[in-house]
Amino acid sequence: MAEVSNEALQQQAIDRPDGVERNGTGPTEAQALAGQFDPFHDPYLADPYPFFAQARAATPVFYSPDLDHWIVTRYHDIRHIFQTPRVFSAANTLTPLQLICPAAGHLLDAGGFRPTPTLTNIDPPWHSRLRRLANVAFTLRRVAPDVLFVPGGGRGAIEALQDDELLDAIAAIGVRAGWVTSVCTGALLLGAAGLLKGYRSAVTGMRGITSRSSPGSPTRPATSSTATARAGAA
Protein backbone atom coordinates (compact mmCIF):
# COMPACT_ATOMS: atom_id res chain seq x y z
CA MET A 1 0.00 0.00 0.00
CA ALA A 2 1.49 3.38 -1.02
CA GLU A 3 2.52 5.74 1.76
CA VAL A 4 0.54 8.97 1.86
CA SER A 5 2.62 12.11 2.35
CA ASN A 6 1.98 14.48 5.24
CA GLU A 7 1.09 17.19 2.74
CA ALA A 8 -1.61 14.99 1.19
CA LEU A 9 -3.01 14.10 4.61
CA GLN A 10 -3.16 17.74 5.60
CA GLN A 11 -4.98 18.56 2.36
CA GLN A 12 -7.50 15.79 3.11
CA ALA A 13 -8.16 17.34 6.49
CA ILE A 14 -8.63 20.77 4.91
CA ASP A 15 -10.96 19.46 2.19
CA ARG A 16 -13.08 17.70 4.86
CA PRO A 17 -15.31 14.66 4.36
CA ASP A 18 -19.08 14.60 4.10
CA GLY A 19 -20.78 15.45 7.38
CA VAL A 20 -18.14 17.94 8.54
CA GLU A 21 -19.65 21.37 8.96
CA ARG A 22 -18.40 24.07 6.60
CA ASN A 23 -20.60 27.12 6.99
CA GLY A 24 -19.35 30.20 8.82
CA THR A 25 -19.86 33.93 8.69
CA GLY A 26 -16.31 35.04 7.92
CA PRO A 27 -13.02 36.22 9.40
CA THR A 28 -14.43 39.29 11.14
CA GLU A 29 -16.61 37.22 13.46
CA ALA A 30 -13.73 34.81 14.08
CA GLN A 31 -11.44 37.66 15.09
CA ALA A 32 -14.10 39.03 17.42
CA LEU A 33 -14.49 35.61 19.05
CA ALA A 34 -10.73 35.39 19.58
CA GLY A 35 -10.85 38.68 21.45
CA GLN A 36 -13.67 37.44 23.69
CA PHE A 37 -12.26 33.99 24.39
CA ASP A 38 -10.76 33.81 27.88
CA PRO A 39 -11.25 30.37 29.43
CA PHE A 40 -9.62 31.37 32.71
CA HIS A 41 -11.94 34.19 33.83
CA ASP A 42 -15.61 35.17 34.01
CA PRO A 43 -17.98 35.29 32.25
CA TYR A 44 -16.64 32.12 30.57
CA LEU A 45 -15.88 30.35 33.86
CA ALA A 46 -19.28 31.23 35.32
CA ASP A 47 -21.21 30.01 32.27
CA PRO A 48 -19.35 28.98 29.09
CA TYR A 49 -22.41 27.83 27.15
CA PRO A 50 -23.49 31.22 25.71
CA PHE A 51 -20.02 31.59 24.24
CA PHE A 52 -20.17 28.05 22.80
CA ALA A 53 -23.49 28.82 21.10
CA GLN A 54 -22.17 32.10 19.67
CA ALA A 55 -18.97 30.46 18.42
CA ARG A 56 -20.76 27.54 16.73
CA ALA A 57 -23.04 29.93 14.87
CA ALA A 58 -20.22 32.26 13.79
CA THR A 59 -17.37 30.05 12.61
CA PRO A 60 -16.13 26.44 12.62
CA VAL A 61 -12.68 27.46 13.91
CA PHE A 62 -10.83 30.54 15.17
CA TYR A 63 -7.29 31.27 16.33
CA SER A 64 -6.58 32.49 19.88
CA PRO A 65 -3.33 34.50 19.89
CA ASP A 66 -3.31 34.58 23.70
CA LEU A 67 -3.24 30.76 23.88
CA ASP A 68 -1.49 30.19 20.54
CA HIS A 69 -4.11 27.53 19.80
CA TRP A 70 -6.83 27.00 17.22
CA ILE A 71 -10.29 26.60 18.79
CA VAL A 72 -12.66 24.22 16.95
CA THR A 73 -16.31 24.92 17.72
CA ARG A 74 -18.48 22.26 16.07
CA TYR A 75 -19.17 18.63 16.90
CA HIS A 76 -18.54 17.05 13.49
CA ASP A 77 -15.27 18.93 13.05
CA ILE A 78 -14.05 17.87 16.50
CA ARG A 79 -15.02 14.28 15.81
CA HIS A 80 -13.14 14.40 12.49
CA ILE A 81 -10.02 15.61 14.33
CA PHE A 82 -10.23 12.78 16.86
CA GLN A 83 -10.63 10.27 14.04
CA THR A 84 -7.65 11.52 12.00
CA PRO A 85 -4.65 10.90 14.27
CA ARG A 86 -2.20 10.82 11.35
CA VAL A 87 -2.87 14.53 10.85
CA PHE A 88 -3.90 15.74 14.31
CA SER A 89 -1.64 14.64 17.17
CA ALA A 90 -2.67 14.33 20.83
CA ALA A 91 0.90 14.82 22.07
CA ASN A 92 0.26 18.25 23.60
CA THR A 93 -3.07 17.37 25.21
CA LEU A 94 -1.76 17.63 28.78
CA THR A 95 0.66 20.50 28.12
CA PRO A 96 -0.32 23.54 30.26
CA LEU A 97 -1.88 26.34 28.23
CA GLN A 98 -0.01 28.82 30.40
CA LEU A 99 3.61 28.14 31.26
CA ILE A 100 4.35 27.77 34.94
CA CYS A 101 6.92 30.06 36.51
CA PRO A 102 10.58 28.91 36.60
CA ALA A 103 10.57 28.51 40.40
CA ALA A 104 7.55 26.17 40.29
CA GLY A 105 9.09 24.25 37.40
CA HIS A 106 12.28 23.74 39.37
CA LEU A 107 10.34 22.39 42.36
CA LEU A 108 8.40 19.98 40.16
CA ASP A 109 11.59 18.71 38.53
CA ALA A 110 13.27 18.30 41.92
CA GLY A 111 10.30 16.28 43.16
CA GLY A 112 10.29 14.00 40.14
CA PHE A 113 7.02 15.34 38.70
CA ARG A 114 7.49 15.13 34.93
CA PRO A 115 5.05 14.65 32.06
CA THR A 116 4.46 10.98 31.35
CA PRO A 117 2.74 9.31 28.39
CA THR A 118 -0.89 8.41 29.11
CA LEU A 119 -3.91 7.29 27.10
CA THR A 120 -4.88 10.93 26.47
CA ASN A 121 -1.57 12.25 25.11
CA ILE A 122 -0.10 9.47 22.98
CA ASP A 123 -0.72 8.70 19.33
CA PRO A 124 -1.11 5.38 17.52
CA PRO A 125 0.24 2.74 17.57
CA TRP A 126 0.88 3.08 21.33
CA HIS A 127 -2.50 4.70 21.95
CA SER A 128 -4.26 1.81 20.19
CA ARG A 129 -2.39 -0.80 22.22
CA LEU A 130 -3.15 0.89 25.54
CA ARG A 131 -6.77 1.51 24.59
CA ARG A 132 -7.31 -2.18 23.82
CA LEU A 133 -6.25 -2.98 27.38
CA ALA A 134 -8.58 -0.34 28.82
CA ASN A 135 -11.50 -1.45 26.67
CA VAL A 136 -11.52 -4.84 28.37
CA ALA A 137 -12.34 -3.22 31.71
CA PHE A 138 -14.40 -0.21 30.66
CA THR A 139 -17.31 -1.75 28.77
CA LEU A 140 -20.92 -0.57 29.11
CA ARG A 141 -21.75 -3.77 31.01
CA ARG A 142 -18.94 -3.30 33.53
CA VAL A 143 -19.52 0.40 34.18
CA ALA A 144 -23.32 0.45 33.91
CA PRO A 145 -24.74 3.41 35.89
CA ASP A 146 -27.26 2.85 38.66
CA VAL A 147 -29.54 5.70 37.51
CA LEU A 148 -30.06 7.75 34.36
CA PHE A 149 -31.96 10.95 35.17
CA VAL A 150 -33.11 13.36 32.45
CA PRO A 151 -34.49 16.71 33.71
CA GLY A 152 -37.24 18.67 32.03
CA GLY A 153 -37.27 22.05 30.34
CA GLY A 154 -39.05 24.21 27.82
CA ARG A 155 -37.27 25.36 24.68
CA GLY A 156 -34.13 23.45 25.68
CA ALA A 157 -35.99 20.15 25.65
CA ILE A 158 -37.47 20.87 22.22
CA GLU A 159 -34.01 21.71 20.85
CA ALA A 160 -32.58 18.57 22.46
CA LEU A 161 -35.09 16.47 20.52
CA GLN A 162 -33.30 17.57 17.33
CA ASP A 163 -29.86 16.62 18.70
CA ASP A 164 -29.08 13.14 17.37
CA GLU A 165 -25.76 12.92 19.22
CA LEU A 166 -27.44 13.66 22.55
CA LEU A 167 -30.22 11.15 21.92
CA ASP A 168 -27.65 8.50 20.98
CA ALA A 169 -25.77 9.17 24.22
CA ILE A 170 -28.96 8.92 26.29
CA ALA A 171 -29.84 5.64 24.59
CA ALA A 172 -26.35 4.17 25.09
CA ILE A 173 -26.40 4.96 28.81
CA GLY A 174 -30.05 4.09 29.36
CA VAL A 175 -29.92 0.56 27.98
CA ARG A 176 -27.49 -0.38 30.78
CA ALA A 177 -28.81 1.78 33.62
CA GLY A 178 -30.49 0.13 36.58
CA TRP A 179 -33.17 2.85 36.62
CA VAL A 180 -34.17 5.29 33.86
CA THR A 181 -35.94 8.37 35.24
CA SER A 182 -37.02 11.81 34.15
CA VAL A 183 -39.04 14.83 35.19
CA CYS A 184 -41.59 16.61 33.01
CA THR A 185 -40.44 16.99 29.39
CA GLY A 186 -37.37 14.84 30.06
CA ALA A 187 -39.73 11.94 29.34
CA LEU A 188 -39.94 13.14 25.74
CA LEU A 189 -36.18 12.70 25.41
CA LEU A 190 -36.39 9.22 26.89
CA GLY A 191 -39.08 8.36 24.36
CA ALA A 192 -37.12 9.84 21.44
CA ALA A 193 -34.11 7.78 22.53
CA GLY A 194 -36.25 4.62 22.44
CA LEU A 195 -36.00 3.96 26.18
CA LEU A 196 -39.75 3.87 26.88
CA LYS A 197 -40.67 1.09 24.48
CA GLY A 198 -42.72 -1.51 26.33
CA TYR A 199 -43.14 0.65 29.45
CA ARG A 200 -45.97 2.75 30.82
CA SER A 201 -45.06 6.41 31.38
CA ALA A 202 -46.83 9.65 32.23
CA VAL A 203 -46.06 13.35 32.01
CA THR A 204 -48.02 16.00 33.90
CA GLY A 205 -48.58 19.66 33.22
CA MET A 206 -48.49 19.43 29.40
CA ARG A 207 -51.77 19.41 27.50
CA GLY A 208 -51.98 16.96 24.65
CA ILE A 209 -49.07 14.81 25.79
CA THR A 210 -49.99 11.17 26.22
CA SER A 211 -48.23 8.38 28.00
CA ARG A 212 -46.77 5.28 26.41
CA SER A 213 -48.36 2.09 27.58
CA SER A 214 -46.97 -1.39 27.76
CA PRO A 215 -47.80 -3.74 24.86
CA GLY A 216 -51.45 -4.72 24.78
CA SER A 217 -52.58 -1.80 26.95
CA PRO A 218 -54.35 1.31 25.65
CA THR A 219 -52.53 4.63 25.60
CA ARG A 220 -54.11 7.15 27.96
CA PRO A 221 -53.70 10.87 28.65
CA ALA A 222 -50.86 11.75 30.99
CA THR A 223 -52.10 12.42 34.51
CA SER A 224 -51.06 12.54 38.14
CA SER A 225 -47.34 11.82 37.75
CA THR A 226 -44.56 14.38 38.18
CA ALA A 227 -41.83 11.99 37.10
CA THR A 228 -41.27 9.07 34.81
CA ALA A 229 -39.31 6.04 35.98
CA ARG A 230 -38.72 2.54 34.81
CA ALA A 231 -36.50 -0.31 35.85
CA GLY A 232 -33.64 -0.91 33.44
CA ALA A 233 -31.85 -4.04 32.35
CA ALA A 234 -30.29 -6.18 35.03
N, C-alpha and C positions, 0 to 999 in steps of 0.2 A: 504494500500500500504506500503511495507516494506521501512524503512528508509535506505538510502544509507550512508555508513560511509564516513567521509572526506578522508580517505585513498583511498577508491574505486573511489571517484570523482577525486582525484588528478591523479590516475592511468589512468582514462578515458581521462583526459586532456593530459597526456603524450603520450598515445597510439595514439590519434588524429583520428578524423573521416575522411571519404573520402572527398577529396577536399582541405584538409589542406596540405600545401606544406611541403615536407620533405627533399628535396635534399639540400646539403650544401657541402662545400669543406673541412671542418675539423676544429679542434681547433686552429691550427696555424693562420689561416686567422681570426678567431674570436678574438683571442688575439691581433692581429695587429689592427683590427678595434677598439677594446676597447682603444688602445693607441692613436688612431687618433680622437676619438669621443670627441669633446669639443663644446657643443651647445651654449656656451656663448661668443665665440670669432671667428674671421675670421680664416680660410676661410669658416667655416660652416655658420656663420651669413650672410656673403656676398652672398653665393650661396650654400644652403644645398643639392641641387639635385644631384650633382656628388657623394657625399657621400652616399645618399640613393641608387643610382644605384649600387655602389660598394658593399654596405652592402647586398642588396637583392641577388646579384649574389653569394656572398661568404658564407652566413650563414643565417638560419632563425632567430637566436637569439644569442646575445652575452651579456656578463656581463661587466658593467662599474664600476670598483672599485672606481673611483672618485665620482660617483653619488650614488653608492650602489644600483643600479637598473639594471634590465634586460631590454635590448632593443630588441624589436621584430621588424623585418624588412619587413615582407611580408603581403600582404593584407589578404589572407585567414586565416592566423594565428591570425592576429589582430581581424578579424571579429569573429573568434572562441572564443577569449578571451571575447569580448563584449557580446557574446551570452551564456556564461557560468558563470553567476554571483555567483553560489554556490561554484565555485572554485576560481574565480578571483574577488576580491573585488575592488570597486571604492572608498573606504574610504579615501585613501591617494591622491586622484586626485589633490586636491588643496593645498596639503602640499608643501611648498617651497623646491626645490631641494637643495638649499644651506641655511643653518640656518642663520637667521638674528642675528646681534650682540645683546648682552644682553641689551645695552642701548636703542636700537630701540625697542626691545621686551617690555621693561618696559614702554616706551611711548605709544605703541599700547595698552597695557593692561590698562594703566591709562585712555586712551581715549575711552575705551570700544570696541576697535576693536578686536574681537575674531572670530575664525573660526566658521561658522554656516553651518548646513546641507543645501545643495542645490540639485537640480536635478542631478548635475554632480558628487557629492561625497557621495551619499547614495545608499544603496543596497536594493533589494526587501526585504519585501513587500512595504516599504515606497516609494521607487523609482517608483514602478509600480503605486501606488496611485497618486503620484504627476504628473507622466507622463500622466495619463489619463486626468487630468485636463488641462494640457498644450496642449494635442492633439486636444482638442475641438477648441482652438483658432488658432493653427498653422497647419492648413491643407493647401494642395497645392492650393485650391481655394481661401483661405483667404490671403495667402502670395504670390500670383502669381506675378512674376517679370514683369516689363514693357517690358524689352528687354533681349533676349538671343543673345549674340554675340560670334561667334566662329572664331578666327583668323586663318590664313593660316600658312603654313610651308612646309618644304621639308620632310626629313626623319622622323621628329617628327610626322607629320600628318599620314604618312604611318604606323608608329608604333601604333599611337592612334587608327587606324582602327582595330587593333587586340585586343584592350583593351575593353572587354565586360563591365566591371564596369563603365568605362568612358562613353561609348555609352549609357548605361542604365541611367546614371545621366543626360546626355544631353537630352535624350528622356523625362525623368520625368519632367525636367524644361521646355522644349520646348512646351509640350502639353498645358501648362498653361500660357506661355508668351504672352504678347500682340503683340510683334514683334519677329520674329526669323531671325537673320541676320548672315552673314559670309563674309569673304574675301578670295578669292583665294581657296586653297584646303580645307579651313574650310567647304565649301559646301559639300565635300565628307563625312565629319563627320556627317553633318546634314542628308544627304541621308542615310548613314549607320544606323543612329538612327531612321529612318523612318519618319523624319519630313518634307520631301519634297513630300510625296505622295499627288497627286492631285494638285500640284503647278508647275508653270513654273519656271525654274532656269537656270542660265548661269554662266560659269566660264571662265575667259579669261587667256591667257598666257600658256595654257597647251594643247599640241597637242593630239588629240584623245579623249579628254574628251567631252562628250555631255551633253546637258541640259536635265532636266526632264520636260516634258510637262504636261499640265493638261489633264484629261481624254478626249479622242476623238480628241486630237490634235497630229500631228506628232512630233516626237523627232527630234531636229535639232542640228547641231554643235554649241558649245558654242562660242559666239562672243560678242564683244562690252561692256560687263559688267565687272566691277571690283569688284562687290559685289553681294551677293545674299540676298534677303530679301523677307519675306512674312508676311502677317498679321496672327496673331495667333488667338486662340479661344477667344471669348469675355468673 
